[in-house]
Amino acid sequence: MSFNITWYADMPLWEEEEGASYIKKASVLMENKGFNGALFYYLNDSLDPWTSAGLIIQSTKRLTPIIAVQPYSMPPFTAAKIIHALAHYFGRRVEINLVSGGQTAELEEVGDRLNHEERYERLIEYGVVLRSLLSTNEPLTFAGKYYSYQNLCMHSAVDPTLMPRIFCATTFSSPHGISAAKQIADVVLTFPGPVNHFQQFFCNQFVGSPVELGIRIGLITRSTESEAFQAANRNMDHRLRKLEKAHLIRDGWTQLEDDTIYFPRRQQAADCPCLVGSYEQVATYIRKYAELGVKHIIIGASIGFEEAEHYEKVFEMINCYSDL
């Protein structure tokens, strides 16, 4: 059985010494190794994701950027204008990852004092306005709690074939995030638990919904399980994930005991869960997510060039290349 999965990679946006040439080189590598796109996240101290996405479009033939958009960073009409310009100049689509919040310190830096529920309320309004401005050139009148426009004429509609998919990130334990995703998202994105936990606590909340499922997860994989764990144990993040897993098992999360290749994300850290194992083990585990309806996978954590060939082996085993 084959699966129609779109594969994305995290794209680091730190100020590498190579500058633009690093982004271009990484983009070409990703495209050649079977990735469909790359996620550009937004942090106050990272390079601008919109400009960086333009580099990807100019450097590749089909790699699609997912641009993380923080509502506090720009109004929806500005985002619509940039998306329209990229579509007009390059005839290429971008995807949008709407993010409700961010790191507490960064929110405080910009004076964003909305609580969890309010940030998702704002995100819903943002998504509605953005989609409207990209769908038609008719004047927009919108009266919301966070955004209000009267006969707004942006002329930012894009061809339907270039309409971005809207990703919305949330966790299984956030009813406000789940509600927002159902209202505005094409794809809901989450850090998955182990397969059974993911099905019970996340997938079941989207039964009957047209929203597609996406996950963000790390992979450390080699031709054998032993080689994969040797590579993982050289990684400080993974050593910390092992501790997190041990703590969760001690606290009663017994389903992790027999799950040898899944390692949970560290709480309160910019991290994602990770699968560690042979190509076959990792491919088999990912197939289980796909059987639950997952159609989009972002391989979390910045990708080193040496890792890309290992990911390609997993893609080939799953036989799930996707044409965007």
N, C-alpha and C positions, 0 to 999 in steps of 0.2 A: 504494500500500500504506500503510495506517495502522498506527500502533503504540500499544499501550496502556501509556503511560508515566505514572508519577506524578512530578510536579514539586514540588521543595521549594526553599526559599531559606534561606540563612543568616540568622538573626535576631540582630542585634547586641544585646548585653546590657551595654553600658556605661552609666554613669549620665548619660544625656542630660538636659539641663536640662528638657525637657518631661516627663520621668518617664513615668508610666503612659500618658499620652496619646500618646506617641511609639509605644509598642508597639501600642496600639490602632489608631492611624492606619496604621502599616506593615502590620498584619495585614489590615485592610480592603482596603488597596491590593493586597496580594498575592492575596487572594481574588478581587477584581474583575478582576485581570489573568491569571487562569487557573492560579495555583499551587494545588496540593493541600495543601501543608503547609509548615512552617517548622522548621528545626533550631535548637534551643537548646543550645549547647555549654556545657561546664562548665570554668571556670577558677577558680583560687582568688580572683582579683580581679574576677570578673564578678558580675553580679546572679544571684540564685538562679533556675535554669531552671524549677523546678517552679512557683514562684509566677508567673513570667512566662508559663508555658504556660497557667495558669488565666486570665490576661488575654486570651489569644488565644481560648480557648474561649468566654468571655463576650462577646467582641467580634465574632465571626464565626459563620456558620451551618455551615460545613463544613471550615474550615481545620484540619488535624490537626497538632499539635505532635509533633516528634521530640525527645525529651528525652535528652541525653547523660548517662549515669550512670557515674561513676567508682566502682569498688568500694571504694576507700579512703574515700569520702565518706559512705557510709551502708550498713548491712547490707541484704541482699536483702528481709528481711521489712518493713523500713521503706518501701522502694520499692514493694512490693506493696500496702501499706496506702494509700499516696498514690494509686496507680493506681486502686485499688478506690474510693476516695473520689471521685475525679474522675468515674469512670464512674457512680457512684451519684447524685451531685448533678446532673450535667449530661447524662448519657446520651450521652457522647461518648468516643471512643477516643483514646488517645495512642499514639505509637510510642516504642520505647526503643532508643537507640543505646548499646550496651555498649562501653565504652572500656577497653582493657587497662591503659593507663598515661597518660602525659601529658608535659608538659615536665619535663626532669630537675630543674630548680630547684624546681618545685612538688612533685614527689615527695619531694625532700629536705626541703622545708619541713614536710611531714606525717610524715616518718620512714618513708616507704614504700620499703624497701630491697630489694624483690624484684627478681630479674633478669628478663630478657625472657621466658624460658620459664616462670618461676614466675607471672608476671603473667597469662599466658594460661591456665595451669592454674587459677588463682583465678577467672578470668573464666568458664571452663567451669562450675565449681561454682556460681558466682553465677547464671548463666543457668538451670541446671537447677533450683535452688531457687526462683528467681523464677517460672519458668513453672509449677512445681508449686503454688505458693501462689496463683497466679492461676487455676488450672484446677479446684481442688477445695477444699472446706472441711474435708476429712478431715484429721486430725492428720498432721503431717509428721515423719518420722524420717529423718535424713540424717547420715551420718558421712563427712566428707571431710577433706582436709588443711587446708583454710582455714575451713570452716564445719561446724558440728556441732550438730544439733538433735534433741531427744527429745520426740516427741508435741507438736510445735509447733502450736498452734491459733490461727490469725490471722483466720479467717473473711473472707478477702480475695478469694474467687473472683469473677470477673466473668462476665457473660453472654458466651457464645462470640462474639457479633457485636461485642463491645467488647474482645476479647482483643488486646492490643498485638502488632504484629509486632516481632520483635527484630532489630535491625540490629547487625552486628558489623564493625568496621573493621579492615582489614589491608592489607598490601602483597603483591605477587606473590612477594617474596623471603623472606617469613617463613613457614616451614613450620608453626610453632606457631600463627600467626594463621590460616592456611588450615585447619588441623586444628580449631581452635576454632570457626571459622565453620561448618564442616560439621557439627559436633556440636550447636550451640545456636542458630544463626541462621536466621531466615526470609529475611533479605537480607544478603548480604555487600557491604560498602561499601569502595571503594578510590579512590585517585587514579589515573586511567587513564593509561597511556602512549598513544602514537599508535595508531591502530586496529590495525595489523598486530602491533605489539608487545603490545598488550592481548590480542589473540586468542591469540597464541602462548604468552605467559608467565602470563596470568591466567585467561582463559576456559577454556583447556584443562585447568586443574586442577579445574574444576567440572563437567566433562562427566559426565552421568548423575546429578548431584546435584540434589535438589529445591530447594536454596537458590537464591533469585533474585539476579540481579546488579544492583548499584547503583554509581554513580560520583559523585564530587564534582569538579566542574569549573567554572571561571569562564567567563563569556561577555562579550565586548565586541563588540557588533554594531550595525550601522547599515544604512541602505538601500543603501549602496555600500561596496565594500572600502576605497576611499580614505578615506571618512569614518570607517570603523571604526578604521583605523590612526591617523588623526589623533587620535581620542579616546583610543586606547590609549597613544599616545606622550606624552600629557599625564599619564599615570599612572606614578608612580615604580616601583610593583611590576612593571608590565609592562616597563619599561626594564630592570629587573634580570632578568626572565625572558628577555629577548632576549639578554642576556649569558650566561645559563645555557645557552641553546640553542646559542649560538656555541661555548661551551666543549665541549658534548657532541658537536657535529659535529666539532670539532677532535680530540676523543679517540676518534673512530671510530664514533659513532652515526649512520651515514650515512643511515639511513632518514628522518632529520629534514630532510635537505637539500631534498627535493622536497615536504615537508609545510609549505606556506606559512602555514597558519592555526593550527597547533598550537604552543603554547609551553609547555615543561615547567615544573613547579614548582621553586622554588629549594630546594635541599637545606638542611636544618637551619633551616627557616623555617616560620612558620605561614602556609602558602601552598598554593595548589592550581594544577594546570595550567590553561591558559586557551586558549579558541578566539577568534580575532580575525578577523572578516571580515564580508561582507554577510549579510543575513538568509538569502539562498539558500545561500551557502557554509556557514554555520554549521548550517543545517537539514540540508543534505546530509551533513555530517560526523556529526552526531548520529544520523541515520538509520543510518549504518554501525555505530555502537555498538549501536543498537537491533536491527539484523540479527544481531548476535552474542549477543543475549539480554538486553541491558540493559533493565530495566523501571522503574528508579528513578534519577532524576537530581537531585542537590542542586547548585544553582548556588552555588558557593563565593564567599567574600568578601562582606562586608556590602553589601546592595543599596541604592543610592541611589534615591530616588523617581523621578528622571528616567530611570533605566535600565529600569524595569519595563515601560514601553510598548514598548521595543525587544525585550525577551524575549517579550512577548505576540505580536509579529509572527512570531517563530521558532516558537512553539507552534502558531500558526495554519497555518504552512506545513507543519509535520510532521503536522498533523491527528491529534494524539495526546493529546487531553485524556482524563483517566481519572477514573472515579468510584470514590472510595475505598469 
